């Protein structure tokens, strides 16, 4: 886990009223899933909607999403906060992270530029899960 990167992501893209609680939960092995779980049904109350742009459908091809993120100046590597334990808390290649996260059906934040660009996939309720690019430019 990289608490410095997670702090930047939370302080930039999460609603101010819950930032400290989310940071506490992310830092606790017992509570980490609680923080990520906030991105299930209530992500519009958890993330600052001002920064969110939904990716138009069809949006389930991870390579298409990688290309879209590159147009927003994403680099080759990223940092992941995810329900998927195999990628959560990892710094990894962007395409690898997207390949494992897109279609997972559970929440994932992929930080391309910690205070500027995030890919977010919400929980799948029915149909394909909502997918967003969060930008702070």
Residue frames relative to the residue before (quaternion, step in Angstrom):
aa qw qx qy qz dx dy dz
X 1.0000 0.0000 0.0000 0.0000 0.00 0.00 0.00
X 0.1847 -0.7607 0.6130 0.1071 3.52 -1.10 0.74
X 0.2442 -0.8234 0.4952 0.1306 3.56 0.02 1.31
X 0.5966 0.5665 -0.3690 0.4323 3.60 1.10 -0.57
X 0.6769 0.4691 -0.2865 0.4896 3.60 0.91 -0.90
X 0.6481 0.5191 -0.3234 0.4537 3.58 0.96 -0.84
X 0.6243 0.5316 -0.3389 0.4612 3.59 1.02 -0.73
X 0.6461 0.5135 -0.3214 0.4643 3.59 0.94 -0.85
X 0.6567 0.5105 -0.3105 0.4601 3.60 0.90 -0.92
X 0.6927 0.4756 -0.2846 0.4616 3.59 0.80 -0.99
X 0.6905 0.4816 -0.2896 0.4553 3.61 0.85 -0.92
X 0.6880 0.4726 -0.2838 0.4719 3.60 1.14 -0.55
X 0.8507 0.2614 -0.0764 0.4497 3.59 0.70 -1.08
X 0.6481 0.5008 -0.3336 0.4668 3.63 1.18 -0.25
X 0.6063 -0.5454 0.4330 0.3839 3.54 -1.23 0.54
X 0.5866 -0.6363 0.3881 0.3169 3.55 -0.92 1.01
X 0.6602 0.5606 -0.3171 0.3864 3.60 0.90 -0.90
X 0.7801 0.3108 -0.1824 0.5114 3.64 1.12 -0.45
X 0.3680 0.7730 -0.4669 0.2214 3.60 1.23 0.01
X 0.6921 0.4777 -0.2999 0.4503 3.61 0.75 -0.95
X 0.6422 0.5149 -0.3251 0.4656 3.59 1.00 -0.79
X 0.6563 0.5057 -0.3129 0.4643 3.60 0.90 -0.88
X 0.6474 0.5106 -0.3255 0.4629 3.60 0.93 -0.81
X 0.6248 0.5217 -0.3326 0.4762 3.59 1.01 -0.78
X 0.6845 0.4906 -0.2898 0.4548 3.58 0.84 -0.97
X 0.6516 0.5150 -0.3222 0.4543 3.60 0.94 -0.83
X 0.6915 0.4895 -0.2793 0.4519 3.59 1.05 -0.71
X 0.6810 0.4690 -0.2778 0.4890 3.59 1.24 -0.29
X 0.4514 -0.6967 0.4790 0.2854 3.62 -0.67 1.02
X 0.6741 0.4959 -0.2961 0.4605 3.60 1.06 -0.69
X 0.7644 0.3793 -0.1805 0.4891 3.59 1.08 -0.71
X 0.4178 0.7460 -0.4564 0.2463 3.61 1.22 -0.27
X 0.6644 0.4975 -0.3095 0.4639 3.61 0.91 -0.88
X 0.5789 0.5695 -0.3832 0.4401 3.62 1.12 -0.51
X 0.6510 0.5084 -0.3125 0.4691 3.59 0.97 -0.87
X 0.6889 0.4628 -0.2812 0.4818 3.56 0.87 -0.95
X 0.6196 0.5645 -0.3251 0.4378 3.58 1.09 -0.71
X 0.5491 0.6042 -0.3932 0.4229 3.59 1.19 -0.43
X 0.6618 0.5040 -0.2907 0.4728 3.56 1.24 -0.45
X 0.4388 0.6822 -0.4722 0.3453 3.60 1.23 0.19
X 0.8613 0.0418 0.0082 0.5062 3.58 -0.37 -1.22
X 0.7679 0.3921 -0.1756 0.4751 3.58 1.09 -0.68
X 0.2340 0.8196 -0.5024 0.1453 3.59 1.11 0.51
X 0.6414 0.5259 -0.3445 0.4398 3.63 1.06 -0.55
X 0.6609 0.4329 -0.3098 0.5289 3.59 1.26 -0.22
X 0.6585 0.5116 -0.2944 0.4668 3.58 1.24 -0.36
X 0.7444 0.3104 -0.1763 0.5643 3.56 0.94 -0.93
X 0.5081 -0.6253 0.4922 0.3295 3.56 -1.17 0.56
X 0.3824 -0.7704 0.4700 0.1985 3.59 -0.36 1.27
X 0.5236 0.6552 -0.3986 0.3712 3.57 1.20 -0.49
X 0.7325 0.4279 -0.2205 0.4815 3.59 1.10 -0.72
X 0.6181 0.6122 -0.3159 0.3787 3.59 1.25 -0.32
X 0.0042 0.7555 -0.6550 0.0150 3.54 -1.01 0.95
X 0.3558 -0.7480 0.5158 0.2189 3.57 -0.59 1.12
X 0.4041 -0.6852 0.5509 0.2523 3.55 -1.03 0.83
X 0.4221 -0.7288 0.4719 0.2608 3.62 -0.62 1.07
X 0.4758 -0.6625 0.5057 0.2811 3.54 -1.18 0.69
X 0.5259 -0.1681 -0.8337 -0.0110 1.56 -2.15 1.24
X 0.0542 -0.8300 0.5540 -0.0356 3.54 -0.88 0.98
X 0.4930 0.6992 -0.4045 0.3232 3.59 1.13 0.49
X 0.5575 0.5834 -0.4028 0.4320 3.60 1.25 0.13
X 0.3875 -0.7645 0.4635 0.2246 3.58 -0.43 1.20
X 0.6267 0.5322 -0.3470 0.4512 3.61 1.10 -0.58
X 0.6110 0.5321 -0.3370 0.4796 3.58 1.12 -0.69
X 0.6549 0.5003 -0.3088 0.4749 3.58 0.98 -0.86
X 0.6195 0.5348 -0.3418 0.4620 3.61 1.02 -0.76
X 0.6463 0.5128 -0.3132 0.4704 3.58 0.96 -0.85
X 0.6420 0.5240 -0.3121 0.4646 3.56 0.99 -0.86
X 0.6691 0.4899 -0.2968 0.4735 3.60 0.94 -0.87
X 0.6171 0.5419 -0.3409 0.4574 3.59 1.06 -0.72
X 0.6171 0.5422 -0.3403 0.4575 3.59 1.10 -0.66
X 0.6852 0.4214 -0.2583 0.5350 3.57 1.30 -0.41
X 0.6088 -0.6146 0.3138 0.3912 3.59 1.27 0.49
X 0.2873 0.7438 -0.5467 0.2556 3.61 1.08 0.57
X 0.3970 -0.7017 0.5425 0.2361 3.53 -1.14 0.72
X 0.7036 -0.4584 0.3352 0.4271 3.55 -1.27 -0.26
X 0.7551 0.3221 -0.1811 0.5415 3.60 1.20 -0.47
X 0.1089 -0.7906 0.6019 0.0284 3.53 -1.26 0.48
X 0.3319 -0.6856 0.5974 0.2509 3.53 -1.39 -0.01
X 0.2116 -0.8231 0.5236 0.0597 3.57 -0.83 1.02
X 0.0656 -0.7137 0.6960 0.0445 3.52 -1.18 0.85
X 0.1808 0.8274 -0.4954 0.1930 3.57 -0.32 1.21
X 0.5698 -0.5544 0.4918 0.3550 3.49 -1.35 0.43
X 0.6198 0.5370 -0.3216 0.4734 3.58 1.20 -0.62
X 0.3717 -0.7763 0.4700 0.1955 3.58 -0.32 1.28
X 0.6350 0.5636 -0.3461 0.3991 3.60 1.05 -0.61
X 0.7657 0.2898 -0.1910 0.5415 3.61 1.21 -0.32
X 0.4886 0.6826 -0.4295 0.3330 3.61 1.21 -0.31
X 0.8410 0.1749 -0.1485 0.4900 3.53 -0.97 0.94
X 0.5651 0.6164 -0.3666 0.4079 3.57 1.28 0.25
X 0.2612 -0.6610 0.6695 0.2160 3.50 -1.30 0.55
X 0.1479 0.8072 -0.5438 0.1756 3.56 -0.67 1.12
X 0.6650 -0.4654 0.3679 0.4538 3.59 -1.25 0.12
X 0.5839 -0.6213 0.4037 0.3318 3.56 -0.98 0.90
X 0.6920 0.4781 -0.3062 0.4459 3.61 0.76 -0.93
X 0.6248 0.5269 -0.3428 0.4631 3.62 1.04 -0.66
X 0.6503 0.5112 -0.3135 0.4663 3.57 0.96 -0.87
X 0.6725 0.4894 -0.2984 0.4681 3.58 0.90 -0.90
X 0.6224 0.5493 -0.3445 0.4384 3.59 0.96 -0.79
X 0.7256 0.4250 -0.2395 0.4853 3.60 1.00 -0.81
X 0.7174 0.4650 -0.2541 0.4523 3.60 1.13 -0.57
X 0.6590 0.5128 -0.3270 0.4426 3.60 0.93 -0.84
X 0.8075 0.2051 -0.1938 0.5179 3.53 -0.67 1.17
X 0.4063 0.7228 -0.4660 0.3087 3.59 1.26 0.02
X 0.3468 -0.7617 0.4798 0.2633 3.55 1.03 -0.78
X 0.6995 0.3475 -0.2496 0.5724 3.56 1.32 0.09
X 0.6557 -0.5783 0.3140 0.3702 3.59 -1.12 0.60
X 0.0456 0.7650 -0.6397 0.0590 3.51 -1.15 0.86
X 0.1305 -0.7319 0.6640 0.0800 3.53 -1.13 0.82
X 0.0724 -0.7699 0.6333 0.0309 3.56 -0.86 0.98
X 0.2070 -0.8053 0.5508 0.0731 3.51 -0.46 1.29
X 0.1907 -0.7949 0.5718 0.0686 3.55 -0.47 1.26
X 0.7322 -0.0094 0.0196 0.6808 3.55 1.09 -0.86
X 0.4713 -0.7613 0.3446 0.2821 3.62 -0.08 1.31
X 0.8008 0.2436 -0.1527 0.5255 3.62 0.87 -0.76
X 0.7225 0.4395 -0.2410 0.4761 3.60 1.26 0.21
X 0.8419 0.0656 0.0344 0.5346 3.62 0.88 -0.86
X 0.0428 0.7840 -0.6116 0.0974 3.54 -0.77 1.18
X 0.2255 -0.6898 0.6613 0.1897 3.54 -1.23 0.60
X 0.0343 -0.7991 0.6002 -0.0010 3.59 -0.93 0.91
X 0.0614 -0.7538 0.6536 0.0291 3.50 -1.00 0.95
X 0.3133 -0.7693 0.5353 0.1531 3.55 -0.77 1.09
X 0.6822 -0.4473 0.3765 0.4391 3.53 -1.35 0.00
X 0.4035 -0.6912 0.5462 0.2471 3.54 -1.09 0.75
X 0.1380 -0.7866 0.5983 0.0651 3.56 -0.71 1.09
X 0.7245 -0.2101 0.1467 0.6399 3.56 0.94 -0.95
X 0.7595 0.2403 -0.2264 0.5605 3.56 -0.98 0.78
X 0.7117 -0.3991 0.3049 0.4911 3.55 -1.17 -0.42
X 0.5414 -0.6307 0.4343 0.3470 3.59 -1.06 0.65
X 0.5636 -0.5789 0.4522 0.3778 3.58 -1.14 0.52
X 0.0921 -0.7877 0.6088 0.0183 3.56 -1.00 0.89
X 0.0562 -0.8234 0.5632 -0.0401 3.54 -0.90 1.03
X 0.2355 -0.6642 0.6746 0.2198 3.46 -1.40 0.31
X 0.1578 -0.7588 0.6264 0.0835 3.56 -0.94 0.95
X 0.0122 0.8073 -0.5884 0.0428 3.57 -0.74 1.07
X 0.1281 -0.7517 0.6450 0.0493 3.51 -1.15 0.79
X 0.2664 0.7742 -0.5255 0.2313 3.57 0.27 1.24
